[in-house]
């Protein structure tokens, strides 16, 4: 039987992570990606660099400059307490392609003109530098980020437009800053080679934008803020280049089928608030290779694998959306502004994190990643972890939690319940090594387990 050919559309962090992992699993993978058509700088956290290394994208990880000082002006308070790493996206994207080629992945630099799909195959027409080319794929991975065509079932947050300004300044120390303004928020960066970057997020529904030929003047006025003035002190900001793009939070209602899958921003794109875009994109992509491997090698588990992917995408989207909502709500000065009003109440009023309560834990059968395949197992479900937790360091949690639940129910009417629970819990954990047992005890306490361990 001929090995299936997989085509990944997009070579950003999500597409690259999936493509490289599939190549490691032995699949023939072709990545089709057009070069970025505008200049961009992004901020990365240490956890993003760790995720890139975990995905084998080492060249991309070393592109980051930093750690660099990061100043924030939010709710009238100026702080420089955090750092972040800065990357020029052109260099970063080139490094991602080098990582893929080093892993044996074919990279084709081209624009996708059309995709015709059936339940068994995908026919693509792409435009390369040498002319049009046709490709055929048995499995298609959509990883073109926010540029990917959206389905009608997509859920969208408040419509947000980002205006980006790039210009050349004097070489110096790399740094970044973020500030809240009456009509939105702005993120800015200085690179060591003197490049400057300023981006502002605006509300599409309420902002009266000028005509395109007046946008640069509009941005110049918006940059006259106290923090931006200090950050770009003494600069004339000549020959500024402008780019506009949507940064609306979007969730696709359908993220996969037996022969295709959406990953990264193509599946869920969240508000880039505080520079978490790449982290959020990677978060939704790192487990996709196991889903794809299951769809191809274990078609009888297709429903299970697709349910796992869809549930995970939806869970991550809502978690990140609520985190953004809570961060927006911290800004109290502009409560009457349409921009802040809409974003400090979306997507709902549910808490980002639930208060731990051992009594609300439950055992459920759910899809899990078992090696390179999606399987099914008993997991511990909580209000804060609705998808469930299967194991810690390879130790299944459901049997331990079930035992403790039974003991609590059995001993609740006895005076010696507290002592018995201690003894039974100790019996349950005593077969484990000391470090693993301690870790599980700490996890139980964090879940609101009502008894102390001795």
ROZA-649383 format. One record per residue (C-alpha): residue in three letters; x, y, z. Coordinates in steps of 0.2 Angstrom, whole numbers, padded with zeros to 4 digits, always signed. Each point is the difference from the previous one (the first is absolute). Example, Ala and Ser with C-alpha at 12.3 -4.5 7.8 and 13.67 -1.06 7.14 Angstrom:
ala+0062-0022+0039
ser+0006+0017-0003
This chain:
unk+0000+0000+0000
unk+0007+0017-0005
unk+0004+0012+0015
unk-0012+0014+0000
unk+0006+0017-0005
unk-0003+0014+0012
unk+0000+0018-0005
unk+0001+0014+0013
unk-0006+0017-0006
unk+0010+0013+0010
unk+0017+0000+0008
unk-0003+0010+0015
unk+0004-0007+0018
unk-0016-0011+0000
unk+0002-0007-0018
unk+0019-0002+0003
unk-0003-0009+0016
unk-0013-0012-0007
unk+0010-0003-0016
unk+0016-0004+0009
unk-0008-0012+0012
unk-0009-0009-0014
unk+0017-0002-0009
unk+0007-0008+0016
unk-0014-0012-0001
unk+0005-0005-0017
unk-0012+0009-0011
unk+0004+0008-0016
unk-0004+0019+0003
unk+0000+0015-0012
unk-0003+0017+0007
unk-0006+0014-0011
unk+0002+0017+0006
unk+0001+0017-0007
unk+0012+0013+0007
unk-0006+0013+0012
unk-0005+0016-0010
unk+0002+0012+0014
unk+0013+0004+0014
unk-0004-0006+0017
unk+0008-0002+0017
unk-0007-0011+0014
unk+0003-0002+0018
unk+0003-0018+0007
unk+0000-0006+0017
unk+0012-0013+0007
unk-0014-0013-0001
unk-0001+0003-0018
unk+0018-0003-0003
unk-0002-0016+0011
unk-0014-0006-0011
unk+0010+0004-0016
unk+0014-0011+0006
unk-0012-0014+0006
unk-0006+0000-0018
unk+0017-0001-0007
unk+0000+0017-0007
unk+0017+0005+0007
unk+0006+0012-0014
unk-0016+0010+0003
unk+0002+0000+0018
unk+0018+0008-0001
unk-0007+0014-0011
unk-0007+0009+0016
unk+0009+0015+0006
unk+0000+0002+0019
unk-0006-0001+0013
unk-0005+0018-0003
unk-0007+0013+0013
unk-0019+0001-0002
unk-0009+0016+0006
unk-0019+0000+0003
unk-0012+0015+0003
unk-0017-0007+0005
unk-0013+0007+0010
unk+0011+0015+0003
unk+0014-0010+0007
unk+0017-0001-0008
unk+0010-0016+0004
unk+0016-0007-0007
unk+0000-0017+0009
unk-0001-0013-0014
unk+0011-0004-0015
unk-0003-0008-0017
unk+0009-0006-0015
unk-0001+0009-0017
unk+0000-0007-0017
unk+0000+0007-0017
unk-0013-0011-0009
unk+0009+0000-0016
unk+0015-0008+0008
unk-0011-0011+0011
unk-0010-0006-0015
unk+0016-0004-0009
unk+0007-0010+0015
unk-0016-0010+0001
unk+0002-0005-0018
unk+0018-0005+0003
unk-0005-0011+0015
unk-0013-0008-0011
unk+0013-0004-0014
unk+0012-0006+0013
unk-0013-0013+0005
unk-0003-0006-0018
unk-0016+0010-0003
unk-0002+0007-0018
unk-0004+0018+0001
unk-0007+0008-0015
unk-0001+0019+0000
unk-0016+0004-0009
unk-0017+0008+0001
unk-0015-0011+0001
unk-0012+0004-0014
unk-0014-0013+0002
unk-0004-0016+0010
unk-0012-0013-0006
unk-0004-0013+0013
unk-0009-0016+0000
unk-0002-0013+0014
unk+0015-0009-0007
unk+0012+0013-0007
unk+0005+0018-0002
unk+0005+0008-0017
unk+0009+0016+0002
unk+0006+0014-0012
unk+0014+0010+0006
unk+0010+0015-0007
unk+0019-0002+0001
unk+0014+0012-0006
unk+0001-0011-0015
unk-0018-0001-0004
unk-0016-0010+0005
unk+0002-0017+0007
unk-0013-0013+0005
unk+0001-0011+0016
unk-0009-0015+0006
unk-0002-0004+0019
unk-0008-0015+0009
unk-0001+0011+0016
unk+0000+0019+0001
unk+0005+0010+0015
unk-0007+0018+0000
unk+0013+0011+0009
unk-0001+0017-0009
unk-0005+0009+0015
unk-0012+0014-0001
unk+0002+0000-0019
unk-0008-0017-0001
unk-0018+0000-0008
unk-0012+0000+0014
unk-0016-0011+0001
unk-0017+0007+0003
unk-0001-0008+0017
unk+0014+0011+0007
unk-0002+0009+0017
unk+0007+0017+0000
unk+0004+0012+0014
unk-0001+0019-0001
unk+0007+0005-0017
unk+0017+0007+0003
unk+0012+0009-0013
unk+0018+0001+0003
unk+0010+0014-0008
unk+0019-0003-0001
unk+0013+0013-0003
unk+0018-0005-0004
unk+0015+0012-0002
unk+0019+0001+0002
unk+0008+0009+0015
unk+0017-0001+0008
unk+0008-0016+0006
unk-0002-0003+0018
unk-0006-0011+0014
unk-0015-0011-0004
unk-0016+0003+0011
unk-0018-0001-0001
unk-0015+0009+0007
unk-0019-0001+0001
unk-0013+0013+0005
unk-0019+0002+0001
unk-0008+0015-0008
unk-0017+0007-0001
unk-0004-0009-0016
unk+0010-0015+0001
unk+0018-0006+0004
unk+0017+0001-0008
unk+0015-0011+0001
unk+0017+0006-0006
unk+0018-0006-0002
unk+0018+0005-0004
unk+0012-0012-0008
unk+0019+0001+0002
unk+0002+0004-0018
unk-0011+0016+0002
unk-0016-0006-0007
unk-0016+0006+0009
unk-0017-0008+0001
unk-0016+0007+0006
unk-0017-0009-0001
unk-0017+0006+0007
unk-0016-0010+0002
unk-0016+0009-0004
unk-0018-0004+0000
unk-0007-0001-0017
unk-0018+0003+0005
unk+0003+0017+0009
unk+0016+0007-0007
unk-0002+0013-0014
unk+0015-0004-0011
unk+0006+0013-0013
unk+0002-0004-0018
unk+0015-0012-0004
unk+0011+0015-0006
unk-0003+0008+0017
unk+0004-0015+0011
unk+0018+0004+0003
unk-0004+0017+0007
unk-0014-0008+0010
unk+0014-0012+0007
unk+0012+0014+0004
unk-0014+0009+0010
unk-0003-0017+0010
unk+0019-0002+0003
unk+0000+0017+0010
unk-0003-0009+0017
unk+0011+0002+0015
unk+0007-0017-0001
unk+0003-0001-0018
unk+0008+0018+0001
unk+0012-0006+0013
unk+0003-0017-0009
unk+0004+0008-0017
unk+0008+0016+0008
unk+0008+0012-0012
unk-0004-0010-0016
unk-0008+0008-0015
unk-0008-0016-0006
unk+0004+0003-0019
unk-0005-0011-0014
unk-0013-0010+0010
unk-0007-0015-0008
unk-0018-0004+0004
unk-0009-0017+0000
unk-0018-0004+0006
unk-0007-0017+0005
unk-0014-0008+0010
unk+0004-0007+0017
unk-0018-0005+0004
unk-0001-0015+0011
unk-0007-0014-0010
unk-0005-0018+0003
unk-0004-0013-0014
unk-0015-0010+0004
unk+0007-0015-0010
unk+0018-0003+0002
unk+0002-0017-0009
unk-0006-0015-0009
unk+0007-0017-0004
unk+0012+0007-0013
unk+0003+0018+0005
unk+0004+0010+0016
unk+0001+0019+0005
unk+0014+0005+0012
unk+0007+0015+0008
unk-0008+0017-0004
unk-0010-0009-0015
unk-0010-0009+0014
unk+0000+0013+0013
unk+0007+0018+0000
unk-0001+0009+0016
unk+0003+0018+0005
unk+0019+0004-0002
unk-0001+0009+0017
unk+0017+0000+0009
unk+0009-0008-0014
unk-0007-0018+0003
unk-0004-0004-0019
unk+0013-0012-0003
unk-0002-0009+0016
unk-0018-0002-0003
unk+0003-0006-0017
unk+0012-0013+0006
unk-0011-0006+0014
unk-0013-0005-0012
unk+0012-0009-0012
unk+0012-0010+0010
unk-0012-0015+0003
unk-0007+0001-0018
unk+0013-0013-0007
unk-0007-0014+0011
unk-0018+0005-0006
unk+0006-0001-0019
unk+0010-0016+0003
unk-0016-0008+0008
unk-0011+0006-0015
unk+0012-0008-0012
unk+0006-0016+0009
unk-0016-0004+0011
unk-0015+0006-0011
unk-0011-0009+0012
unk+0004+0013+0013
unk-0003+0015-0011
unk-0015+0006+0010
unk+0010-0001+0016
unk+0015+0009-0007
unk-0011+0014-0008
unk-0010+0002+0016
unk+0017+0001+0010
unk+0006+0014-0012
unk-0016+0010-0001
unk-0002+0000+0019
unk+0018+0005+0003
unk-0002+0014-0012
unk-0016+0007+0008
unk+0007-0002+0017
unk+0016+0009-0004
unk-0010+0014-0009
unk-0011+0003+0015
unk+0014+0000+0012
unk+0010+0012-0009
unk-0015+0011-0004
unk-0004+0001+0018
unk+0017+0004+0005
unk+0000+0015-0012
unk-0017+0005+0007
unk+0007+0001+0017
unk+0015+0010-0006
unk-0010+0012-0009
unk-0011+0002+0016
unk+0015+0006+0010
unk+0000+0016-0010
unk-0013+0010+0009
unk+0003+0018-0007
unk-0009-0003-0017
unk-0015-0010+0006
unk-0012+0010-0011
unk+0011-0002-0016
unk-0008-0013-0012
unk+0017-0008-0003
unk+0002-0004+0019
unk-0019-0003+0003
unk-0001-0014-0013
unk+0016-0009+0005
unk-0001+0001+0019
unk-0017-0010-0002
unk+0004-0012-0014
unk-0002-0015-0002
unk-0010-0003+0016
unk+0000+0003+0019
unk+0006-0017+0005
unk+0016+0000+0011
unk+0016-0004-0008
unk+0005-0011+0014
unk-0012-0010+0011
unk+0003-0001+0019
unk+0007-0018+0004
unk-0013-0012+0007
unk+0004-0018+0002
unk-0019-0004+0002
unk-0002+0006-0018
unk+0013-0012-0008
unk-0007-0014-0011
unk+0006-0014-0010
unk-0004-0001-0018
unk+0005-0009-0015
unk+0008+0012-0013
unk+0012+0000-0014
unk+0018+0002+0004
unk+0017+0000-0008
unk+0008-0017+0002
unk+0018+0001-0007
unk-0003+0004-0018
unk-0018-0005-0001
unk-0017+0007+0007
unk-0007-0013+0012
unk-0013+0000+0013
unk+0002-0001+0019
unk-0007+0004+0017
unk+0004+0018+0004
unk-0003+0012+0015
unk-0012+0014-0005
unk-0002+0016+0010
unk-0008+0017-0004
unk+0017+0007-0003
unk+0006-0015-0011
unk-0016-0005-0010
unk+0010-0011-0012
unk+0007-0010+0014
unk+0017-0004+0007
unk+0006-0018-0004
unk+0017-0002+0009
unk+0014+0009+0009
unk+0018-0006-0005
unk-0008-0016-0007
unk-0011-0004+0015
unk-0019-0001-0004
unk-0009+0011+0012
unk-0018-0007-0002
unk+0003-0015+0010
unk+0008+0010+0015
unk-0014+0013+0000
unk-0013-0014-0001
unk+0007-0008+0015
unk+0000+0016+0010
unk-0018+0003-0005
unk-0005-0017+0005
unk+0009+0002+0017
unk-0007+0017+0003
unk-0018-0007-0003
unk+0002-0015+0010
unk+0008+0008+0015
unk-0010+0016+0001
unk-0012-0007+0013
unk+0015-0006+0011
unk+0009+0010+0013
unk+0017-0008-0006
unk-0003+0006-0018
unk+0014+0013+0000
unk+0013-0013+0006
unk-0007-0014-0011
unk+0001+0011-0015
unk+0018+0004+0004
unk+0005-0018+0001
unk-0010-0005-0015
unk+0008+0014-0011
unk+0017-0005+0007
unk-0003-0018-0006
unk-0006+0006-0017
unk+0016+0010-0003
unk+0013-0011+0010
unk+0005-0010-0016
unk+0006+0015-0008
unk+0017+0008+0001
unk+0002+0014+0013
unk+0001+0014-0013
unk-0015-0006-0010
unk-0011-0003+0015
unk+0004+0018+0006
unk-0004+0007-0017
unk-0017-0009+0001
unk-0004+0006+0017
unk+0004+0018-0005
unk-0012-0002-0014
unk-0014-0007+0011
unk+0003+0015+0012
unk-0001+0012-0015
unk-0017-0008-0005
unk-0007+0004+0017
unk+0002-0017+0008
unk-0007+0003+0018
unk+0012-0011+0010
unk+0019+0003+0004
unk+0012-0014-0004
unk+0011-0007+0014
